[in-house]
Amino acid sequence: GYGAFGLVNPIQALGRAMAAIADFQVPNEPKTTFNVGRIGGGTSVNSIPFEAWMEMDMRSADSAALQSVDAKLHKAVDDPVAIQ
């Protein structure tokens, strides 16, 4: 809330991560897909949430392509947290 303004906000960090995820480039062949399908967190509009979460689906016929998306995901999640 008001007194905690400026503290790390997990939902804002998650939003930054999701924006980075939306920009992922993946190969057409082998077919590789990803999707953030669920998000959540927070308890009220006037408090800094103590957590934020998302569920992401990643699929590929090629394990190297899947590992590449996974590495991009970890960077996308770690970078916004480090910034805050």
C-alpha distances in whole Angstrom, upper triangle without the diagonal:
4,6,5,6,10,10,12,11,14,14,14,17,18,19,20,23,24,24,27,28,29,31,33,37,39,43,45,47,47,44,41,38,34,31,28,28,25,21,18,15,12,11,9,8,5,4,6,9,12,14,16,20,23,26,29,33,35,39,42,46,45,44,43,42,39,39,38,35,34,34,32,29,29,29,26,24,24,24,21,19,22,20,17
4,6,6,9,11,13,13,16,16,16,19,21,21,22,25,26,26,28,30,31,33,35,39,41,45,47,50,49,47,43,40,37,34,30,31,28,24,22,19,15,15,13,11,8,8,9,13,15,18,19,23,26,30,32,36,38,42,45,48,48,46,46,44,42,41,40,38,36,36,34,32,31,31,28,26,26,26,22,21,23,21,18
4,6,9,9,13,13,17,18,17,19,22,22,23,26,27,28,30,31,33,34,36,40,42,46,48,51,50,48,44,42,38,36,32,33,30,26,23,20,17,17,15,14,10,9,10,13,15,18,20,24,27,31,33,37,39,43,46,49,49,47,46,45,42,41,41,38,37,36,35,32,31,31,29,26,26,25,22,21,22,21,17
4,6,6,9,10,13,14,14,16,18,19,20,22,24,25,26,28,30,31,33,37,39,43,45,47,47,45,41,38,35,32,29,30,27,23,20,17,14,15,14,13,10,8,7,10,12,15,17,20,24,27,30,33,35,39,42,46,45,43,43,41,39,38,37,35,33,32,31,29,27,27,25,23,22,22,19,17,19,17,14
4,6,9,9,13,13,12,14,17,17,18,21,22,23,24,26,28,29,31,35,37,41,43,46,45,43,40,37,33,31,28,29,26,23,20,17,15,16,14,13,10,9,8,11,13,16,17,21,23,27,29,33,35,38,41,45,44,42,42,40,38,37,36,34,32,32,30,28,27,26,24,22,21,21,17,16,18,16,12
4,7,8,12,13,11,13,16,16,16,19,21,21,22,25,26,27,29,33,35,39,41,44,43,42,38,35,32,30,27,29,26,22,21,18,16,18,17,15,13,12,9,12,14,16,17,20,23,26,28,32,33,37,39,43,42,40,39,38,36,35,33,31,30,29,27,25,24,23,21,19,19,18,14,13,14,12,9
4,6,9,12,11,11,14,16,16,18,20,21,22,24,26,27,28,32,34,38,40,43,42,40,37,34,31,29,25,27,25,21,19,16,14,16,16,15,13,11,8,10,11,13,14,18,21,24,26,30,31,35,38,41,40,38,37,36,34,33,32,30,28,27,26,24,22,21,20,18,17,16,13,11,13,12,8
4,6,9,8,8,11,13,13,14,17,18,18,20,22,24,25,29,31,34,37,39,38,37,33,31,27,25,22,24,22,18,16,14,13,16,16,15,14,12,8,9,9,10,11,15,17,21,22,26,28,31,34,37,37,35,34,32,30,29,28,26,24,23,22,20,18,18,16,14,13,13,10,8,10,9,6
4,6,5,6,9,10,11,13,14,16,17,19,20,22,24,27,29,33,35,38,37,35,31,29,25,23,19,21,18,15,13,11,10,13,13,12,12,10,6,6,8,8,9,12,15,18,20,24,26,30,32,36,36,34,33,31,29,28,28,25,24,23,22,19,18,18,16,13,14,14,10,9,12,11,8
4,5,5,6,9,10,10,12,14,15,16,18,20,21,25,27,31,33,35,34,32,28,26,22,20,16,18,15,12,10,8,9,12,14,14,14,12,8,7,7,6,5,8,11,15,17,20,22,26,29,33,32,30,30,28,26,25,25,22,20,20,19,16,15,16,13,10,12,12,9,8,11,12,9
4,5,5,6,9,10,10,12,14,15,16,19,20,24,26,30,31,34,33,31,27,24,20,18,14,16,13,9,8,7,8,11,12,11,13,11,9,7,9,7,5,8,10,14,16,19,22,25,28,32,32,30,30,28,26,26,25,22,21,21,19,16,16,17,14,11,13,14,10,10,14,14,12
4,5,5,6,9,10,11,13,14,15,17,19,23,25,29,31,34,33,31,27,25,21,19,16,17,16,12,12,11,11,14,14,13,14,13,10,10,12,11,9,11,12,16,17,21,23,26,29,33,32,31,30,28,26,26,25,22,21,21,19,16,16,16,13,11,13,12,8,9,12,11,9
4,5,5,6,9,10,11,12,14,16,17,21,23,27,29,31,31,29,25,23,19,18,15,17,16,12,13,12,13,16,17,16,17,15,12,11,12,10,9,10,11,15,16,19,21,24,27,30,30,28,27,26,24,23,22,19,18,18,16,13,13,12,10,8,9,9,5,6,9,9,8
4,5,5,6,9,10,10,12,15,15,19,21,25,27,29,28,26,23,20,16,14,11,13,12,9,10,10,12,16,17,16,18,16,13,11,12,10,7,7,8,11,12,16,17,21,24,28,27,26,26,23,21,21,20,17,16,16,14,11,12,12,9,7,10,10,8,8,12,12,11
4,5,5,6,9,10,11,13,15,18,21,24,26,29,29,26,23,20,16,14,11,13,12,10,11,12,13,17,17,16,18,17,14,13,15,13,10,10,10,13,13,17,18,22,25,28,28,27,27,24,22,23,21,18,18,18,15,13,14,14,10,10,12,12,9,11,14,13,13
4,5,5,6,9,10,11,13,17,19,23,25,28,28,26,22,20,17,15,13,16,15,13,14,15,16,20,20,19,20,19,16,15,17,15,12,13,12,15,15,18,19,22,24,28,28,27,25,23,22,21,20,17,17,16,13,12,13,11,8,8,10,9,6,9,12,10,11
4,5,5,6,9,10,11,15,17,21,23,25,25,23,19,17,14,13,11,14,14,12,14,15,17,21,22,21,22,21,18,16,17,14,11,11,10,12,12,15,15,19,21,25,24,23,22,20,18,18,16,13,13,13,10,8,9,9,5,5,8,8,6,9,11,11,12
4,5,5,6,9,10,14,16,19,21,24,23,21,18,15,12,10,8,11,11,10,12,14,17,20,21,20,22,21,19,17,18,15,12,11,9,11,10,13,14,17,20,24,23,23,22,19,18,18,17,13,14,14,11,9,11,11,8,8,12,11,10,13,15,15,16
4,5,5,7,9,13,16,19,21,24,24,22,19,16,13,12,11,14,14,13,16,17,19,23,23,21,24,23,20,19,21,18,15,14,13,14,13,16,16,19,21,25,25,24,23,20,19,20,18,15,16,16,12,11,14,12,9,10,13,12,11,14,16,15,16
4,5,5,7,10,13,17,19,22,22,20,17,15,13,12,12,15,16,15,18,19,21,25,26,24,26,25,22,21,22,19,16,15,14,15,13,15,15,18,20,23,22,22,20,18,17,17,14,12,13,13,9,9,11,9,6,9,11,10,10,13,14,14,16
4,5,5,9,11,15,17,19,19,17,14,12,9,9,8,12,14,13,17,19,21,25,26,25,27,26,23,22,22,19,16,14,12,12,10,12,11,14,16,20,19,19,18,15,14,15,12,9,11,11,8,7,10,10,7,9,12,12,12,15,17,17,18
4,6,9,11,15,16,19,19,17,14,11,9,9,9,12,14,14,18,20,22,26,27,25,28,27,25,23,24,21,18,16,14,14,12,13,13,15,17,21,21,21,20,17,16,17,15,12,14,15,11,10,14,13,10,12,16,15,15,18,20,19,21
4,6,10,13,15,18,19,17,14,13,11,12,12,16,18,18,21,23,25,29,30,28,30,30,27,26,27,24,21,19,17,17,14,15,14,17,17,21,20,21,19,16,16,17,14,11,14,14,10,11,14,13,10,13,16,15,15,18,19,19,21
4,6,10,13,15,15,14,11,10,9,11,12,16,18,18,22,24,27,30,31,30,32,31,29,27,27,24,21,19,16,16,13,13,12,14,14,17,17,17,15,12,12,13,10,8,11,11,8,9,12,11,10,13,15,15,16,19,20,20,22
4,7,9,12,13,12,10,10,10,13,15,18,21,22,25,27,30,34,35,34,36,35,32,31,31,28,25,23,20,19,16,15,13,14,13,16,15,16,14,11,12,13,10,9,12,13,10,12,15,14,13,16,18,18,19,22,23,23,26
4,7,9,9,8,6,7,9,12,15,18,21,22,26,28,32,35,36,36,38,37,34,32,33,29,26,23,20,19,15,14,11,11,10,12,12,13,11,8,9,11,9,8,11,12,10,12,15,15,15,18,20,20,22,24,25,26,28
4,5,6,7,6,9,11,15,18,21,24,26,29,32,35,39,40,39,42,41,38,36,36,33,29,27,24,22,18,16,13,12,10,11,10,13,11,8,10,13,10,10,14,15,14,16,19,19,18,21,23,23,25,28,29,29,32
4,6,5,7,9,12,15,19,21,25,27,30,33,37,40,41,41,43,42,40,38,38,35,31,28,25,23,19,17,14,12,10,11,11,14,14,10,13,15,14,13,17,18,17,18,22,22,21,24,26,27,28,31,32,32,34
3,5,7,11,14,18,21,23,27,29,32,35,39,42,44,43,46,45,42,40,40,36,33,30,27,24,21,18,15,12,9,9,9,12,12,9,12,15,14,14,17,19,18,20,23,23,23,26,28,28,30,32,33,34,37
4,6,10,13,17,20,22,25,28,31,34,38,41,43,43,45,44,41,39,39,35,32,29,26,23,19,17,13,10,7,6,6,10,10,8,10,13,12,13,16,17,17,19,21,22,22,25,27,28,30,32,33,34,36
4,7,10,14,17,19,22,25,29,32,35,38,40,40,43,42,39,37,37,33,30,27,23,21,17,14,11,8,6,6,8,11,12,9,10,13,13,12,15,17,17,18,21,22,21,24,26,27,28,30,32,33,35
4,7,11,14,16,19,22,25,28,32,35,37,37,39,38,36,33,33,29,26,23,20,17,13,11,8,6,4,7,8,10,10,7,7,11,10,9,12,14,13,14,17,18,18,20,22,23,25,27,28,29,31
4,7,11,12,16,18,22,25,29,32,33,33,36,35,33,30,30,27,23,20,17,14,11,8,6,5,6,10,11,12,13,10,9,12,12,9,11,14,13,13,16,18,16,18,21,22,23,25,27,28,29
4,7,9,13,15,18,21,25,28,30,30,32,31,29,26,27,23,19,16,13,11,7,5,4,6,9,13,13,14,14,11,9,12,12,8,10,13,11,10,14,15,14,15,18,19,20,22,24,25,26
4,6,9,11,15,18,22,25,26,26,29,28,26,24,24,21,17,14,10,9,6,5,7,9,12,16,17,17,18,15,13,15,15,11,12,15,13,11,15,16,14,15,18,19,19,21,23,24,25
4,6,8,11,15,18,21,23,23,26,25,23,20,21,17,13,11,7,6,4,6,9,12,15,19,20,20,20,18,15,17,16,13,13,15,14,11,14,15,13,13,16,18,17,18,21,22,22
4,7,11,14,18,20,22,22,26,25,23,20,21,18,14,11,8,6,6,7,11,13,17,20,22,22,23,20,17,19,19,16,16,19,17,14,17,19,16,16,19,21,20,21,24,25,25
4,7,11,14,17,19,19,22,21,20,17,18,14,11,8,5,5,7,10,13,16,20,23,25,24,25,23,20,21,22,18,17,20,19,15,17,19,17,15,19,20,19,20,23,24,23
4,7,11,13,15,16,19,18,16,13,14,11,7,6,4,6,9,12,15,19,22,26,27,26,27,24,21,22,22,19,18,20,18,15,16,18,15,13,17,18,16,17,20,21,20
4,7,10,12,13,16,15,14,10,11,8,6,5,6,9,12,16,19,22,26,29,30,29,30,28,25,25,25,22,21,22,21,17,18,20,17,15,18,19,17,17,21,21,19
4,7,9,11,13,11,10,7,8,5,4,6,9,12,15,19,22,25,29,32,33,31,32,30,27,27,27,24,22,24,23,19,19,21,18,15,18,19,16,16,19,20,18
4,6,8,10,8,7,4,7,6,7,10,12,16,19,22,25,29,32,36,36,35,35,33,30,30,30,27,26,27,25,22,22,23,21,18,20,21,18,17,20,20,18
4,7,9,8,9,7,9,9,10,13,16,19,22,25,28,32,35,39,40,38,39,37,34,34,34,31,29,30,29,26,26,27,24,21,23,24,21,20,24,24,21
4,6,6,8,8,11,12,13,15,18,21,24,28,31,34,38,41,42,40,41,39,36,36,36,33,31,32,31,28,28,28,26,23,25,26,22,21,25,24,21
4,6,8,9,13,14,14,17,19,22,25,28,31,35,38,42,42,41,41,39,36,37,36,33,32,32,30,27,28,28,25,23,25,25,21,21,24,23,20
4,7,9,12,14,15,19,21,25,27,31,34,37,41,44,45,43,43,41,39,38,38,35,34,34,32,29,29,29,27,24,25,25,22,21,24,23,19
4,6,9,11,13,17,19,23,26,29,32,36,39,43,43,41,41,39,37,36,36,33,31,32,30,27,27,27,25,22,23,23,20,18,21,20,17
4,6,9,11,14,17,21,24,27,30,33,37,40,40,38,38,36,34,33,33,30,28,28,27,24,23,24,21,19,19,20,16,15,17,17,13
4,5,7,11,14,18,21,24,27,31,34,37,37,35,36,34,31,31,30,28,26,26,25,22,21,22,20,17,18,19,16,14,17,17,14
4,7,11,14,17,20,24,26,30,33,37,37,34,35,33,30,30,30,27,25,25,25,21,20,21,20,16,17,18,16,13,17,17,14
4,7,10,14,17,20,23,26,30,33,33,31,31,30,27,26,26,24,21,22,22,18,17,19,17,13,15,17,14,12,16,17,14
4,7,11,13,17,20,23,27,30,30,28,29,27,24,24,24,21,19,20,19,16,15,17,14,11,13,15,13,12,15,16,14
4,7,10,14,16,20,23,27,27,25,26,24,21,21,21,18,16,18,17,13,14,16,14,11,13,16,14,13,17,18,17
4,6,10,13,16,20,23,24,23,23,21,18,19,19,16,14,16,15,11,13,15,13,10,14,16,14,15,18,19,19
4,7,10,13,17,20,21,20,21,19,16,17,18,14,13,16,15,11,13,16,14,12,16,18,17,17,21,22,22
4,7,10,14,17,18,17,18,16,13,14,14,11,10,13,12,9,12,14,12,12,15,17,17,18,21,22,23
4,7,10,14,15,14,16,14,11,13,14,10,10,14,13,11,14,16,15,15,18,20,20,21,24,25,26
4,7,11,11,11,12,10,7,10,10,7,8,12,11,10,13,15,14,15,18,20,21,22,24,26,27
4,7,9,9,11,9,6,10,11,9,10,14,14,13,16,18,18,19,21,23,24,25,27,29,30
4,5,7,9,7,6,9,10,9,11,14,14,15,17,19,19,21,23,24,26,28,29,31,32
4,7,9,8,8,11,13,13,14,17,18,18,20,22,23,24,26,28,30,31,32,34,36
4,6,5,6,9,10,11,13,14,16,17,19,20,21,23,25,26,28,30,31,32,35
4,5,5,6,9,10,10,12,14,15,16,18,20,21,22,24,27,28,28,31,33
4,5,5,6,9,10,10,12,14,15,17,18,20,21,22,25,26,27,29,31
4,5,5,6,9,10,11,12,14,16,17,19,20,21,24,25,26,28,30
4,5,5,6,9,10,11,13,14,15,17,18,20,22,23,25,26,28
4,5,5,6,9,10,11,12,14,15,16,18,21,22,22,25,27
4,5,5,6,9,10,11,12,14,15,17,19,21,21,23,25
4,5,5,6,9,10,10,12,14,15,17,19,20,22,24
4,5,5,6,9,10,11,12,14,16,17,18,21,22
4,5,5,6,9,10,11,12,15,16,16,18,21
4,6,5,6,9,10,11,13,15,15,17,19
4,5,5,6,9,10,12,13,15,16,18
4,5,5,6,9,11,11,12,15,16
4,5,5,6,9,10,10,12,15
4,6,6,7,9,11,11,14
4,6,6,7,9,11,12
4,6,5,6,9,10
4,5,5,6,9
4,5,5,6
4,5,5
4,6
4
